[in-house]
Amino acid sequence: MAKIQLNSDQQAMLNGEQGVARQMAMRLLLDMAATANATELIPIQSAHLSGVSPLTGGLGLRQFLAKLAQDPLARVAVPTTLNAAGCDENQFAAMRITAPHFREHNQEIVAAYTRLGVQPTQSCIPYEWEGAMGTSLVISGVAAWAESNAICFGNSYTGLLTNRESGLSALACALTGYTPRYGLLDEAARRPNLEVIVTTPLTDPTDFSVLGDWIGKQRTSAWKTPYGPIPLIKGLPTNLSHEQKKALTAAAANYGSPLLYLEGHGPVPAGDFQAQLVFGEAELQKQYLALRPSTTPSLIAIGCPQASVGELRAVAELLKGRQVHPDAPPLWVFTSSANKAIAQKLGMADIITSAGALLLENTCPEVVPYDPAWVKSVLTNSMKAEHYIKSGLNGIPTAVMRLSDCIAVALGELVFDAKAQRGKRVQREEKKASPPHRSLLTAHRSLLAGPFQATGHGLPSQSTFTVTGEAFVTDTPITLLGFVNRETGVIEEEGHPANGRSLAHKIAIFPKGSGSTVAPYVLLELFYRGNAPLAIVNTEIDQQSAPACSLEGIPYAYTFDADVIAHINDGDTVELSRQGEHVTIRVLARREE
């Protein structure tokens, strides 16, 4: 395991001379450095934090921030911005949120971050407004960003270099001003690992959103993508708009892509391709067919990620001189406070609101707790919104159409009721379930027998431990946020090989986490509720699991000298023990039929 030589500033933090918060943060960074075999900590120019909404951060976030608040010296060391919050507090009543104490919890979280010196921008699109609204975020050089869409956009189209930080690790970087040099901070790791060939014209931003999400859904456990899928996409036009680029990276990030390359859009390093994927007209239409509504939605949500000025202009042009139909679902448009201010100056905001739409700021469709009494289904133009609204965060069926069609529904020009057909635009195909994840393991594989033992690595901050328990085993990454019940630990993702099984009180063995950068707060909440795994074993470095394990002492191990997933049955009784730097896992008793 690599040893890091700390400078005097870093050593002072580790010794607690700059407060408990920075001491905790430095310990976490050293743990993350060890898992990546990094040999140094380097300064960062900026940080962006995810984990703001009570819906996504939950109890785990609020309790952790309360712990930091006990340290009067807790303060970020670099310009740091805040992700989208759970509501527009100035229009809370109009959002009809019924979750108990939600507004108060939202205020508590934003205030806690603000006390740390974080700029409360409440925006998931920090790449759109450098210097706007008095902020000083640097969108170039080495950074520590959480928020999956911003990571992918920044790495792909700007001079930013950031790993796919979790909300916790990004906060640790912000508090200290440093990050381990590893992963996407090294050019050797910034290489494409998938070749994607597009053979059909894509024009609307939603077309690009569908493509990005489709790429992630093709993943298999056989792919070796230690830092996530990094596609090289061929066949796209060379003059893509900001909105097209943004939609593509946001949806690609649904399944962990931290970076992508577009042929004809700058230099592309040599790749080690795990697969070649072809996306043509048949694939595009198949996705739209599966995603379109079968009945009139309850709500139309536009702006995930938060709408750009260009997207607000497109909405205003479609609504100009028109009115949202009284019998149509409400139309909510989400944007940042910076972009809303621009829209107000240009008159676009008045057009949108005068048409009867709700123009919301500081929040995003995926982090709102919709009232299930009236929100039975949602229509959006974003695969990012679709991915998370239908997840366990809200569990609401979500359909996707292009922006013009979404607005047509709001205007009453496109309807879905079988008794009120209006021409060929009526859509009636049933929404299909998401395809299952591809797994090399199956529920019917023969049970393994005989002894097994392997040796791996642990976190430097953790010392000797021995944990015995039932093994939870899957060879498919786990999307903690939205697809793991944060109270019970049960996986709730249709198509996942472990759907319906619980991580709670088991030794959880899986490749790594995927999905949202807020995932560590799910583990923290499970821990605070007494339903965390007994221990976590990953086969790859995992920015999702390790930070929570580091902060709360959940036994953690990674990178073993044998394939633990292939040699341990789900349900086996195993022992995980640590002596010195090494962690040993061994099977004590095999599961019986």
LOVO-950305 format. One record per atom (N, C-alpha, C): z negated, x, y negated; residue in one letter. Coordinates in steps of 0.05 Angstrom, whole numbers, plus 5000, padded with zeros to 4 digits. Layout:
% residues N
ZXYA ...
***
This chain:
% residues 593
500050175024M 500050005000M 500050184975M 501850124956A 502050284932A 499550274915A 498850494903K 496550514885K 497650524856K 496350374839I 497250364811I 495350514794I 496350694777Q 494750844758Q 494550674733Q 492150584726L 491850414702L 491450584677L 492550494655N 491950634630N 489250544620N 488350654598S 485550594588S 485250294581S 487350174570D 487249894563D 486949714587D 488549774608Q 488549624632Q 485949654647Q 484849904647Q 482349954661Q 480049814647Q 480149804620A 478049664606A 478049364613A 480449244616M 480548964624M 479348934652M 480149104670L 479149084698L 476149114699L 475049274681N 472149324681N 470649094667N 472048904655G 470748684642G 470048744613G 470948964602E 470249034575E 471648864554E 473748714562Q 475148534544Q 474748234552Q 472648194567G 471947914574G 472647854603G 471447634612V 471747544640V 474547444645V 475847314625A 478447194630A 480547424635A 480447624619R 482347844623R 481748004648R 479148014655Q 478448144680Q 479647994704Q 479347734704M 480447564726M 483547604726M 484747604702A 487647624701A 488647894711A 487148114705M 487948374714M 487648394744M 485548284755R 485248284784R 487648134798R 488347904786L 490647764797L 493147924796L 493648054773L 496148214771L 496148444791L 493848564796L 493748784815L 494248684844L 493248444849D 493848314875D 496848264878D 498048154857M 500948094858M 502548354861M 501648564847A 502948824849A 502848924877A 500548894890A 500248994917A 502048844937A 502248584934T 503948434952T 506948514949T 507648614925A 510448694920A 510848994923A 508649134929N 508849424931N 509649554905N 508849434883A 509449534856A 507649774850A 508649964835T 507150204829T 506150224800T 506950034783E 506050044755E 506049774742E 504449744721L 504449514704L 505949584679L 507649404669I 509249464645I 508749254624I 509149314599P 508649114578P 510748894578P 509948654570I 511848434567I 512148364538I 514448244531Q 514948164504Q 514147874498Q 514047704519S 513347424515S 512447304541S 511247064539A 510446914563A 510946624557A 511546474578H 511846184575H 510346054599H 508545864593L 506645764612L 507445484622L 507445444648S 507745174659S 504945074668S 504744824674G 502244704681G 500844594656G 501844364646V 500844244622V 500043954627V 501843804640S 501243524645S 498943484665S 497243294660P 495143224680P 496443134706P 498943034706L 500242954730L 500943194748L 501843414736T 502643644752T 500343844756T 498943904734G 496744094737G 494243974750G 493743724743G 491543584756G 488843694752G 487043624769L 484243714768L 484044014769L 485744144786G 485744434789G 486144574762G 488144484747L 488744604721L 486344564702L 485344324700R 483244264680R 480744424686R 480044444712Q 477644594718Q 478044894713Q 480444994719F 480945284715F 480845344685F 482145174668L 482045224639L 479245204629L 477645024640A 474745004632A 473345264638A 473945394661K 472745644668K 473445864648K 476045864640L 476846064620L 475446024593L 475045774586A 473845704560A 470945814558A 469745884580Q 467045994579Q 466946274568Q 469246404566D 469546674556D 470446664527D 468746744508P 469446734480P 471646934473P 472147134490L 474147334485L 476947264496L 477047034510A 479546964523A 481646904502A 483847064503R 486047044483R 488547164494R 490847034490V 493347154499V 493947404483V 495347594495A 495947854482A 498747874471A 500447684478V 503247684469V 504047404461V 506247374446P 507247104439P 507646934464P 506346704465T 506346544489T 506746254481T 508546124495T 509145844489T 508445664513T 508345404508L 507245204527L 509445014536L 509344954561N 511244774573N 510844484564N 512644304572A 512444024565A 509943894576A 508643734560A 506143594567A 506843324580A 504643174587G 505042934602G 505742684587G 505642694560C 506242454545C 506842534516C 508042354501D 508342374473D 505842234461D 503942384452E 501342254444E 501742064420E 503742114404N 504241934381N 505641674389N 506741664413Q 508041424423Q 506941344450Q 504341404454F 503041354480F 503141064488F 502640884469A 502640594475A 505440504485A 507540614472A 510240534479A 511040634507A 509740844517M 510340944543M 508940784565M 507140604557R 505840424576R 504540564600R 503240784595I 501940944615I 499140814621I 498640764647T 496140644655T 494240824670T 495141074676A 493441264690A 490841304675A 488541274688P 485941294674P 485641554659P 484841534634H 484041764617H 486341974614H 488841874618F 491042074618F 491442204590F 491342044569R 491742154542R 489542354536R 487042284542E 484842464537E 485042724553E 485942704578H 486242944595H 488543114584H 490742984574N 492943124563N 492043284538N 490543154521Q 489443284497Q 487643514504Q 486043474524E 484143684534E 485743934542E 487843894557I 489444124567I 490844274545I 492244124527V 493644254505V 491644394487V 489344274481A 487344404464A 486244664477A 485844654504A 484844894518A 486845124516A 489345074519Y 491345284516Y 491445384487Y 491245194468T 491445274440T 489145464433T 486745414444R 484445584439R 484945864450R 486645884470L 487346154481L 489446294463L 490346164443G 492446284425G 495246224434G 495546044453V 498245954461V 499445764440V 501945804434Q 503345634415Q 503945364429Q 502745144420P 503044884435P 505744754430P 507844894437T 510544794433T 511244554451T 509844534474Q 510244304492Q 513244254498Q 514544464506S 517444454511S 518144614536S 519944504552C 520844644576C 523444794571C 524344804546I 526844944539I 526345154518I 524645354523P 524045554503P 526545724496P 528545724512Y 530945874507Y 532745754486Y 532145514477E 533945374458E 533245414429E 530845524423W 530045524395W 528345764388W 529445994392E 528046244385E 527346234355E 524846264349G 523946264321G 523645994309G 524345784323A 524145514311A 521245424309A 520645254290M 518045124287M 515845334284M 516445564273G 514445764268G 513645934292G 515045904315T 514346064338T 515646334336T 514646514353S 515746794353S 516346884381S 517246704398L 517846784425L 520346964426L 520147174442V 522347364445V 523847294470V 526447234466I 528147154489I 529947384497I 528747604503S 530147844513S 528048034524S 528948234539G 527048434549G 525348324572G 523248464579V 521548394601V 519648174591V 519447964607A 517747734600A 516347634625A 514547444621A 513247304644A 513447004639A 515546884649W 515946604645W 515346444670W 513946224666A 513846014687A 515545784676A 515945574691E 517845354686E 520545434698E 521145324721S 523345414738S 526045404723S 526545194708N 529245174695N 529545394674N 527345454659A 527445654638A 527845934650A 526545984673I 526846244686I 529746284694I 530946084707C 533746114716C 535646144692C 535245974671F 536945994648F 536646264635F 534246354630G 533746604616G 534946844631G 534446854657N 535547074673N 538547074675N 539746834675S 542646804679S 544346854655S 543346754631Y 545146744608Y 544146904584Y 541647014585T 540647154561T 539847434570T 538647584552G 537747854558G 534947854570G 533947634579L 531247614590L 531147724619L 528947864624L 528347954651L 525647844659L 525547654677T 522947544686T 523047484715T 520847524728N 520547424755N 520047124754N 520147004777R 519646714778R 516546684780R 515346704756E 512446694755E 511346414761E 509046394773S 507646144774S 506146094748S 505145854744G 503645794721G 501245984718G 499946044741L 497646224741L 498346514735L 500446614748S 501146894744S 502246944715S 503746744705A 504646774677A 502346774658A 500346614663L 497946614645L 496546884647L 496346994671A 495047254674A 496547464658A 499247454659C 500847644644C 500447604614C 500347354606A 499947294577A 497247404567A 495147364583L 492547454575L 492347764573L 493747904591T 493548194591T 495748334575T 498148204574G 500448324561G 502048504580G 501448484606Y 502848654626Y 503748484649Y 505648604664T 506548484689T 507248704709T 506948664735P 507748874754P 510748914753P 511649154755R 514549204757R 515449174786R 516848964791Y 517848904818Y 519948684816Y 521248624838G 522948394840G 525148394819G 525448184804L 527748144786L 527548324761L 525348474759L 525148674737L 526648924744L 527448954769D 529049184778D 531949084784D 533849234774E 536649164778E 537449124807E 536149284824A 536949274853A 536448994865A 534448844853A 533848584864A 535548364851A 536848434829R 538448224814R 541248214824R 541548174850R 544148164863R 544547894876R 547047794876P 547547534888P 547147554918P 546147344930N 545847334959N 547247094972N 548546924955L 550146704965L 552846704950L 554946654964E 557546624952E 558246324952E 558646214928V 559345924926V 562045894913V 563845764927I 566545724917I 566945434910I 567545384884V 567945114875V 570945064873V 571844854887T 574644804889T 575544544875T 573744424860T 574344174846T 573544194817T 574944074798P 574144094770P 571443954765P 569744094750L 567243984741L 567243964711L 566643734699T 566743704670T 564143614658T 563143384668D 560643284657D 558343454665D 556343494647P 553943654655P 552643564681P 552743304686T 551543204711T 553043314736T 555643364733D 557143484755D 555943754762D 555243904741F 554044164746F 551244144757F 549743934748S 547143884759S 547243834789S 549143664797V 549543604825V 550243854841V 551944024830L 552644274843L 550144454848L 548544494826G 546244664829G 544344574850G 543744314851D 541944194871D 543144224899D 545744174901W 547044184927W 546844464939W 547044674923I 546844944933I 544144984946I 542044894932G 539344934944G 538944784969G 540144554972K 539744394996K 541144515021K 542844715017Q 544244835040Q 542545055053Q 540145115042R 538545335051R 537845305081R 537545525094T 536645525122T 534445745124T 532845725144S 530745925148S 531846195156S 534446205164A 535646455171A 536346625147A 536546505124W 537346665100W 535046855093W 535847095085K 533947295075K 534247305045K 532647155031T 532747135002T 529947164991T 528847414990P 526047454983P 525347354955P 527247354937Y 526647254910Y 527946994904Y 528846854925G 530146594922G 533146614923G 534546384925P 537446394925P 538546494899P 540346684900I 541746784876I 544746754881I 545846534874P 548646484880P 550546624861P 552846714871L 555146784855L 557046544857L 557546414835I 559146174836I 561946234825I 563946174841K 566746224834K 568145964830K 570145964813G 571845734809G 571145554786G 569145634769L 568445474746L 570045574722L 570445404702P 571845484677P 570245714663P 571645864647T 570346084633T 569146004606T 569545754598N 568545664572N 566545434575N 564545484591L 562545274596L 560845224571L 560144964567S 558444894545S 555544964551S 553844964530H 551045014534H 549844804553H 550644554550E 549544344567E 550344374596E 552744464601Q 553644504628Q 552144724642Q 551744944627K 550245174638K 547345094643K 546244954625K 543444864627K 542944684651K 544744494655A 544544304677A 544744454704A 546544644705L 546944804730L 544444964737L 543345114718T 541045284725T 538545114731T 538244894716A 535844724720A 535844614748A 538044514758A 538144394784A 538044614806A 539344844801A 539145064821A 536245144825A 534645134803A 531845214805A 530145014822A 531244784828N 529744594844N 528844714871N 530544894881Y 529945014907Y 529445314904Y 528445394881G 527545674878G 529445874868G 531845794858S 533645994848S 532646104821S 532246364818P 531246474793P 533446584775P 535946584786L 538146724773L 540746644787L 542846614771L 545446584783L 547546734767L 549746774780Y 552046904768Y 554446724768Y 556046734747L 558546584746L 560846784744L 562746764762E 565046934761E 566646884736E 567247104722G 568747074697G 566947054672G 564247064677H 562347044655H 560647304654H 561947524653G 560547774651G 560447924678G 559348164678P 559348334702P 557648204724P 558448254749V 556948154772V 556448384791V 553948444797P 553448664816P 554348594844P 554648794860A 555348754888A 553248594902A 554148404919G 552248224932G 551948284962G 549748184973D 549248185002D 549147895010D 551447775015F 551647485018F 550547395045F 548747205044Q 547647085068Q 549346855078Q 551046745061A 552746525069A 554946485048A 557146365056Q 559146275037Q 559245965038Q 558945845015L 558845555012L 561245464996L 562545245005V 564845134991V 564144854980V 564444824955F 563844564942F 566344454930F 567344234943G 569844114934G 569543834925G 571743694921E 571643414912E 570143244932E 570443294958A 569043124978A 566043154975A 565143404971E 562243454968E 561143324943E 562743334921L 561843224896L 561542914898L 563642794909Q 563642504912Q 561542404932Q 561042554953K 559042484972K 556242484959K 555742674942Q 553242684928Q 552942454909Q 554942394893Y 554742174875Y 554441904890Y 555841884912L 555641634928L 552741594938L 551441814947A 548741794957A 546741744935A 547441834910L 545541824888L 545641574871L 547841424872R 548141204854R 546340974860R 545640804841P 543740584845P 544940374863P 543240224876S 544139994891S 543239734877S 541239764860T 540339534844T 539739634816T 539339454797T 538739524770T 536139684769T 536139914756P 533740074755P 531739954735P 529240044737S 527139954719S 527140104693S 528040354694L 527940524671L 530240724672L 531240794648I 533341004646I 532041234631I 532041474643A 530741714632A 532841924628A 533242014603I 535142224596I 533642454583I 534442694591G 533142934579G 531243074598G 532343184620C 530743344638C 532543574649C 532143824639P 530243904618P 530743754592P 528743784574Q 528843634549Q 531643664536Q 532543444524A 535243434513A 535743634491A 537943774493S 538843954472S 539943794449S 540543924427V 541743794404V 544443684412V 545943824428G 548543734438G 548243484455G 546243464471E 545843224488E 544942994471E 543243044451L 542442834433L 544842724417L 546642904410R 549042824396R 550742644413R 550942714439A 552542554458A 551242284461A 548642264463V 547242014466V 547741844441V 547441964417A 547841824392A 550741714390A 552641864398E 555441774396E 555941534415E 554641534438L 554941314457L 553541054447L 551341094431L 549740874422L 550540774394L 552040924380K 552640864351K 553740584348K 552440424331G 553240154326G 552739964349G 551240044369R 550739874392R 547739814395R 547039644413Q 544239574419Q 543739584449Q 541439694456V 540539674484V 540339374491V 541539294513H 541539014520H 538738914527H 538038684518P 535238584523P 534638544552P 536738504569D 536238474597D 536638734613D 537338944599A 537739204612A 535039354613A 534839554630P 532339714632P 531939874606P 529539934599P 528940104575P 530340374578P 531140484555L 532440744553L 530540934539L 529541144554W 527841344543W 529341614542W 529341734518V 530641994514V 528542204508V 528342414524F 526242614521F 527442864508F 526042984489T 526943224476T 524543384466T 525043624456S 522843784444S 522443704416S 520143774405S 519543714377S 521543854359S 522244104366A 524244254350A 526844114349A 527944024372N 530543884373N 530343604360N 528043474363K 527843214350K 527943244320K 526643454309A 526743504280A 529543544271A 531143694286I 533943734279I 535443474280I 534943314301A 536343054304A 535642874281A 533242884271Q 532442714248Q 533842804223Q 534143064219K 535543154195K 538543084195K 539643074219L 542543024222L 543142724225L 541042554225G 541442264227G 541842164256G 541742344276M 542142254303M 539742104314M 537342184305A 534942044315A 534941754306A 535841704282D 535841424272D 537841254288D 540141374295I 542041224311I 540841154338I 539541344351I 538341294378I 536241084377I 534341114358T 532140924357T 533040654347T 534940644328S 535940384318S 537340224339S 538340364359A 539740224381A 537640114401A 535140174397G 533140064415G 532040254436G 532940514435A 531940714454A 529340834443A 527740934462L 525341074455L 525841374455L 525541514432L 526041794430L 523341944431L 522842074453L 520242194459L 520342494455L 518142614445E 517942904443E 515443004458E 515543264463N 513243404475N 512843344505N 514543184517T 514143114545T 516943114558T 516943064585C 519343084601C 519142884623C 521442774632P 521342554652P 519842624678P 519742874686E 518542934712E 515542944711E 514242954687V 511343004686V 509942754675V 511242524673V 510042284663V 509042114687V 506642004685P 505641824706P 506541544701P 508741464712Y 509841194706Y 508140984719Y 508040754706D 506440524715D 508040394738D 507040404763P 508540294785P 508739984784P 507239864767A 507339574764A 510039484754A 511339654738W 514039574727W 516139784732W 515440034737V 517540234742V 517840254772V 519740104783K 520340094811K 522540294819K 524240364800S 526440554805S 527240664778S 528340904779V 529241044754V 532141134757V 533541114735L 536241224733L 536241454713L 537541674721T 537541914704T 540242054707T 540742244689N 543142414691N 542542694701N 540142734712S 539143004718S 538143014747S 539143214762M 538143254789M 535343374788M 534543514767K 531843604765K 529843374763K 530543174746A 528942934744A 528842794771A 531142764784E 531242624809E 529442754830E 529543024830H 528043174850H 525043124848H 523943114824Y 521043094820Y 520042804817Y 521642634804I 520642354801I 520342224828I 522142284847K 522042154873K 519942294891K 518942534883S 517042674899S 514342534898S 512342664910G 509642544910G 508342524883G 509542644862L 508342624836L 508342324827L 510642194831N 510741904825N 511641744849N 513341864866G 514241714890G 516041484883G 517741514862I 519441294853I 522341354861I 523641174874P 526541214880P 528041264854P 529741474855T 531141554831T 534141594836T 535741474820A 538641484822A 539741664800A 542141774804V 543441954785V 546241864780V 546941864754M 549641814745M 550241974720M 552741994713R 553442144688R 552242004664R 551942154642L 550642044618L 552041794608L 554641794608S 556141554597S 555541304614S 555241344640D 554541114657D 551641024653D 549841214649C 547041144644C 546840974619C 548341064598I 548240914573I 549640644576I 551740624593A 553040374598A 551140174611A 549340274629V 547340094641V 545439994619V 544640174601A 542740094580A 544039894561A 546639904557L 547939714540L 548739454554L 548239444579G 548939204594G 551839184603G 553239414601E 556039414608E 556539484637E 554439584650L 554639664678L 552239544692L 552639354710V 550439214723V 550739244753V 548539184767F 548439234796F 547538984812F 546838774797D 546038524811D 548338394825D 547938324850A 550138224867A 551337964855A 549737814840K 550637564829K 551837594802K 551937834791A 552937874764A 554838104763A 556738114782Q 558638334782Q 560438334757Q 560938574747R 562638594724R 564738804729R 566838724743G 569038904747G 568439124768G 570039324768K 569839534788K 567539734783K 566239704760R 564139894754R 561539834768R 561339594780V 558939534795V 558539714819V 556239834821Q 555740024843Q 553839884863Q 554539904889R 553039744909R 552239904934R 552840164934E 552240324958E 549340384959E 548140364983E 545340424986E 544940724983E 542640794970K 541941074966K 541041184993K 542141414999K 541541535025K 539241735022K 537841775044A 535641965044A 536642245042A 534942425032S 535642705029S 536142815057S 538043005060P 538543115086P 536143285095P 535743305121P 533443465130P 533943765124P 531743905121H 531844195118H 532744315145H 534244525144R 535144655168R 532944845178R 532244815203S 530044965214S 530945095240S 530145345243L 530645475269L 528745385290L 526345295282L 524445185300L 525044885302L 524444765325T 524744475328T 522144365339T 521844105336A 519443985347A 519343995377A 521644055389H 521844045418H 522044325431H 521544535415R 521744805428R 519544835448R 520044995468S 518045035489S 515545165477S 513245085486L 510745205476L 510545495485L 509745665467L 509445945473L 506845985488L 506846185507A 504446235522A 503746535520A 501446605529G 500646885530G 499446985504G 498447225504P 497047345481P 499047415459P 498047415435F 499647515412F 497747625391F 498547845379Q 497047965357Q 498948115339Q 498448095313A 500148235293A 498348325270A 499248535256T 497848645233T 499448625208T 498148535187G 499448505161G 497748615139G 498348525114H 497048625091H 495448405077H 493448485061G 491848295046G 491748365016G 490348205001L 490148244972L 487948444966L 488448634948P 486348834942P 483748714933P 483848484919S 481348364909S 479648244931S 480848204955Q 479348084977Q 478248294996Q 475948255006S 474648445024S 474548335052S 472748435068T 472548365097T 472148055100T 473747945118F 473347665125F 474247615154F 473247405166T 474247315192T 474247005191T 476546895196V 476946605196V 478246515222V 477046315234T 478146205259T 478745915255T 481145825264G 481845545261G 484445475274G 485245225271E 487745135282E 490045225264E 492245315276A 494545415262A 496345185253A 497145185228F 499245005218F 501645185215F 503845135229V 506145315229V 508745165222V 510245265203T 512945175198T 514645405188T 517145405196D 518945625187D 520445545162D 519745325149T 521145225125T 519245255101T 520145365079P 518445385055P 517345115047P 514945125035I 513544885028I 513644844997I 514544614988T 514544554960T 511844424954T 509944574943L 507244484940L 507044254919L 508344294896L 508144084875L 509943844882L 508743614884G 510243374888G 510743304917G 510543504935F 511143454963F 508843524982F 506543604970V 504043634984V 502043464970V 500743284984N 498743104972N 496443284962N 495943284936R 493943464924R 491143384930R 490643154942E 487943064950E 487443114979E 489543084996T 489143095025T 490443335038T 492443465025G 493843685037G 496043605056G 496743355057V 498843255075V 501543305062V 503443425077I 506143455067I 507543185067I 508743125044E 510042865040E 512842915030E 514543035048E 517343085041E 519143005063E 520542785059E 522342685079E 524342905087E 524742945113G 526643145122G 525343425127G 522943475116H 521643725122H 520543725150H 520843945165P 519843945193P 516843885195P 515343935174A 512443885175A 511643625161A 513543455155N 512843215140N 510743055155N 508642965141G 506542805152G 504242975164G 504443235165R 502343405175R 500643515152R 498143585157S 496343675136S 495743975138S 495644095114L 494844375112L 491744405112L 490344195106A 487544215101A 485944315125A 484144505119H 482344615140H 483744755163H 486144845158K 487744985178K 488545265168K 489345435185I 490545695177I 493545645174I 494345625149A 497145545143A 498945785144A 500945765162I 502945975166I 505645875159I 506845985138F 509545895130F 510846115113F 513446115110P 514846335096P 513746385068P 513846175051K 513046205023K 513145925011K 512245914986G 512445664971G 515145654957G 515945414950S 518445374935S 518045164914S 520045124898G 519944904878G 518444994853G 516944814842S 515744844815S 513845074813S 513745194789T 511945414784T 509145324780T 508645064779V 505944954776V 504544934803V 505845014824A 504844974851A 501945094855A 501245324844P 498545424850P 496345234842P 496845064822Y 494744874813Y 494244664835Y 496244614851V 495844424874V 493944544893V 494244804900L 492344944917L 489544954905L 489445004879L 486845004866L 485444724868L 486944514864E 485744244866E 484844194895E 486444264915L 485544234942L 483044384947L 482844624936F 480444784939F 477944654926F 478344554901Y 476144424888Y 475244164901Y 477144034915R 476543784930R 475543834958R 475444094967G 474544154993G 476644115015G 479144105008N 481344055027N 483444275027N 482744515019A 484644735020A 484944835048A 487144985053P 487345115079P 485045315082P 484245375107L 482245575112L 483245855103L 485845895106A 487146145099A 490146085097A 491546265084I 494446245081I 495746505090I 497746475107V 499346705117V 502246655110V 503346835094N 506146825086N 507747055098N 510247005104T 511947225115T 513347375092T 513347255068E 514647375045E 512747365022E 513147545002I 511547534977I 511747254966I 509547144957D 509546864948D 507946834922D 509446794900Q 508146744874Q 506846474872Q 507346304892Q 506146034892Q 503246044904Q 503046164927S 500446154942S 498546374933S 499446614930A 497646844926A 495946824901A 496946724878P 495246714854P 492746544858P 493146304870A 490846134874A 488846254894A 489946384915C 488246514935C 486646744922C 487946894904S 486647114890S 484347014873S 484846804858L 482846714838L 480446584852L 480846444874E 478646294887E 477846404914E 478946634922G 477946764946G 478846634972G 481046474972I 482046364997I 483346595012I 482446655037P 483646885052P 486646865053P 487947095047Y 490847095045Y 491947345059Y 494247315072A 495547545085A 498547505084A 499947725086Y 502847715084Y 504147955098Y 506747935104T 508348155114T 507148285139T 507448165162F 506348265186F 508348435201F 507348585221D 509048765236D 510448625259D 510048365262A 511448205281A 511847925269A 513747775279D 514347515268D 512247305276D 510347255258V 508147075265V 509046785269V 511146705254I 512146435257I 513446385284I 514846595293A 516246565319A 514346595343A 511946705339H 510246755362H 507646595362H 507346405343I 504946235342I 505845945342I 504745785360N 505345505361N 503745355339N 504945155328D 503344975312D 501244855330D 498744875321G 496544765338G 495044975354G 496045215356D 494545425369D 491945485354D 489945585368T 487445675355T 487845975350T 487546055325V 488046325317V 485646435301V 485546705301E 483546845285E 484947025265E 484147005240L 485147185219L 482847345209L 483047615212S 480847785204S 481848025188S 480148115170R 480848335153R 478748555155R 479848795158Q 478149045157Q 479749245141Q 478549335119G 479949515101G 482349385088G 484649515088E 487049405075E 488649225093E 488049235119H 489749095138H 488448835148H 490248635154V 489348375164V 490648335191V 489048255210T 490048205237T 489947905244T 492047815256I 492147535265I 492547545296I 490947395310R 491247385339R 490847095349R 492147035371V 491946775383V 489546775402V 487646595398L 485346575415L 485846375438L 487246165432A 487745955452A 490445825445A 492045785465R 494645655461R 494245355462R 495845225445R 495944935445R 496944825472R 495744615480E 496544485505E 498344245499E 499944175518E 501743935515E 500043685510E 
***
